[in-house]
Amino acid sequence: MRIAVFGGTGMAGRAVVTEALTRGHTVTAVARRPPAPDHGRLSVLALDVGRTEDLAPVLTAADAAVLAVRLAPGSEHLLAPLTHGFLDAAQRCGTRVLVVGGSAPLRSPDDAGRLLIDDPAYVPTEWKTIAQASLDQFRVCRDHPHDAWTYLSPPAILEPGTRTGGYRRGRTTLLTDGTGDSRITAPDLALAVLDELENPRGEHHFTVARSLAE
């Protein structure tokens, strides 16, 4: 499979690139300042994802695209319009998209009628700005006419760490363990991304968390 990873130098994007290469796929890593490629099946491309007019060549050449961009503090409000433009370009090119988003659109595990963004137990005040950006991003996907998209909501905490080789998958409610903890490492999140790209389940929105066996 030919996979384009936009935001390929970020924590999640790097992990997706690594996992895709490990599984034998051909990868294009897109970022504003990408490093030199260090693998025969890896191409790197310096590109501003916000310049939608430049996306067509990459999207056309890809079987699937992963959007894993994170914007600098103070620019979070630009995430939703950037995602809209990206989906516009993907629709024109006929490319399916997996968005590595945020947890804000999920339901609270303590109250199914409450979005996670409104539950201070999981989204404290200092996280509200980025949480709102991810909720707005999800709504852009939900309302966009390009139907070939999937939104992956990480758990409450996405962190660096090792690849354990396992994870739990859920639908639209935050996954927690017996102590209420909700987290996953970036390499294990990448497992879920590649599993979905290789064998799509037809769900527009899903979430993951670390395996209870850890």
N, C-alpha and C positions, 0 to 999 in steps of 0.2 A: 504494500500500500504506500502511496505517496502522501505524506502528511506535512502540512505547513503549520508551524507553531509560532503564533504571533505573541510576542512577549517571551521569547525563547531564552532570555538571559535572567529572568526573574526566578524566584524560588520554585514556584510551581512549574513554570515553563521549562526550566533546565531539567527538572525531574522527568517531565513528559518527553523531552528530547532523548534523554538517556534511556528511558524505558522503551521508547519506540525503536531506537537503534538496536537495543538488546534483543528485540523481537524480530529483527531483520527488515524493518521498514526503511524506506528512503525518506529523509527528513530535510525540510528547509526551515531553519531557525531564523525568525525575523525579529529584529530589534533596532533601536536607533543606533546603538554602538555595539554590534555583535563581535565576539572574538573570532580569531581565525579558526577555520574548521580543523578538527583533529580526528576526523573519521571519514572513511571513503564514501559512506552513504549519507554524509551530512553536508549540506550547503548552507551558507550563512548569507544573510542579506540585510543591509542597512536600509531601513525604511521606517518612515513615520506612519503608524497605522491610521492616524487621523487624516492622512492624505488619501482619501478613498479613490481618487483617480489613478493612483499608483498600484492599487491592490490587484487589479484584474490579471496581470500576468502570473502572479503567484497563485491566486485562487483557481485560475483555469487549469494550471498544471497539477493541482492537488486533488486527490480523491476525497480528502477531508481536511478541515482547518480547525485548529484549536486556538481560541482567543483567551489568552491568559495574561492580559495586560493589567498592570497596577499603576495608577497615576500618583504623582507626587502630592504630598499634603498641600491642601489649598486648591488642588485641581480636580478633586473628586467629583465635582458637579459635571465635569466634562465626560465622565464615563458613559452615561446613558446616550448622549448624542453620538459619541464615538462608536458605540455598539450599533446604533441605528444605521450609521453610514456603512459600517462593516457588513451588516446583514443585507443592506441594499446591494453592495458589491457582490456578496456571495450569491444572492438571488440572481443577479444578472449572469453570473458565471455557472450557476447550477451546482454550487459546492455546498455540501453539508457542513455544519458548524457545531462544534462543542465548545460552550463557554464555561470556563472555570470562573465561577462568580463568587458570591458571598453567601453567608448563612442567613442574612436578614429575611429573605422571602419564605423561610421555613416556618412551620408551626411550632409553638413552644411545646416541649414534652410534658409540661405541667398544666397546660391549658390549650386544648385543641382549637379554641376559638380565638386565640391570640397569636399574632405573628411574633416571631422571635425578636424583631426590632423593638417591640413594645414590652418586652420582658426584661426588666433590669437585672434579673439574676444571670442573664447570659449576654446582654448588650448594655454595659454601663454607659453612663453619659458620655464619657470620653471616646467611645467607639461609635457614637450615633452618626457622625458625619459620613464615615466610610460605610456604615450599615445602610444609611439612606441611599447612598450611591449604588450599592449593590441591589437594593430593592427597586430603584428606578431602572437599573439595567435589566433586571428580570422582567419588569413590566414592558420594557421596549421589546424584548424577545417575544413575550406572550402576545403582544399586539401586532407584531410585524407580519406582513403577508408571506414572507419566506418561511415555509413550514418545516424546512429541513434543519432544525436547530434542536440542541439539547443543552439544558442548563444544569451544571453540576454545582450544587451547594456544598462546600466543605463543612465540617463540623465547626463548633465554636472556636476551636484553636487549630490552625494549620501551622506546623512548625517544621524546622529542619530535623533530620534524624535518619535512621537507618531504614532500609527496605526489609520489612519482616516477611513480605510475601503474602500477606493476608489483609483483609478489611471486611467490614460489614456494609451492606448496601440497604438503604431505605428509600422511601418515596419523598414525602414533603413535610415530614416532622423530624426535628433534630434528634439524632441518635446520641444516647448517653450510656454510660456504664452504670453499675450498681451504686456508685457513689455520686452520680450526677455529672461526672466528667465527660467532656465531649471534645475529642481531639484526634488528629491523625498526622503522620509525617508526610512530607511532600512526596517522597518516593512511593509510599503506599497509595497516596491519592493518584499518582501517575498510573498505578496498576489499574485503578478503576477507569481512568480515562482511556487507556488502551483496550481494556476489556470491552468498553462500550463502543469504541470505534471499530473494533474487529467483529463484534457481535451485537449490533444495536438492538435494544429491547423495545424501541418504539415509545419510550417515555420521554416527554419533553423536560421533565424536572425530576431529579433524584439527588440523594445525598449519600454520604459515606461516613464511616468512622473507623477507628482502629478495631482490630479483632479483639473479642473478649478473651481469646486464648493467650494474649500477651501478658 
